[in-house]
């Protein structure tokens, strides 16, 4: 959302951002620094009447468009819209359509709710063609209201890193000569840390100087810590938690990995790694292959295939020239296809279609 707001024409559009302050990597200060009004929402698990009423009060103001990001935000936004006599146009960006991956009772409930709310949804934005296919196959809406606008990132955040690799490594207690593998993600589904850590166990056996950084937080943190201990990886794997210096950490990294199982929209962290000139090894899930050019900017592997993940990481460790070439091709690809300016331009074009 920060990238979208930054890339939009402020003379044409004014923004108010409403979201929870939950300790994530984006908060009120980020938007206020751009001159954007920020409204905190107390969104919790389950239904929050106070958040519903706060959002209803906000949406009664004369906004032309309400743009919801993610399933929870879209649920609240569209439920509020059902209660308004005069409602704004409503756009829902799906960052990962997870409903079809749940067990039958919950899956049916979520899809039924989505179909009920379709009447107040003026446009769906899917961040990859894979997501578009999943949404349409679920029978939630028709093709006319579904648009593909791929994620874009702020390349300046990664080009502007001034810290040196060794300086960053010292700060996160990684040896200067380590082969450093990094993953950045929320510690929750659809991430597959079992595959990641079993693969890294193989990598570490072959490359004793290999280290792994896991950046992010979430409900699986304790479980991941237990698995790290059970695989005797404690001295070579660090769980860094939520960080605001991801560009710096990526600068100190040799290979970026993302292990997922189930669904993916189009992972921002993969784009950020490419913007940092890193080769990427990732599960071939959802829209990930729309970011990574397999065998050119990195490697894709079948979900759950720890042996393949380990093999690809070791290949890059053993061929630094290939790793550099893949990283440079990744930077060129993200610069051409995944900028915030392109994402903002395509989003603005959709807004103009919806405005009266």
Buried (B, 14 or more C-beta within 10 A) or exposed (E): BBBBBBBBEEEEBEBEBBBBBEEEBBBBEBBEEEEBEBBBBEBEEEEBEEBBEBBBEBBBEEBEBBBBBBBBBBBBBBBBBEEEEEBBBBBBBBBBBBBBBBEEEEBEEBBEBBEEBBEBBBBBBBBBBBBBBBBBEBEBBEEEBBBBBBBBBBBEBBEEBEBEBEEBBEEBEBEEEBBBBBBBBBBEBBBBBBBBBBBBBBBBEEBEEBBBBBBBBBEBBEEBBEBBEEBEBEEBBBBBEBBEBBBBBBBBBBBBBBBBBBBBBBBBBBBBBBBBBBBBBBBBBBBBBBBBBEEEBBBBBEBBBBEBBBBBBBBBBEEEEEBBBBBEBBBEBBEEBBBBBBBBBBBBEBBEEBEE
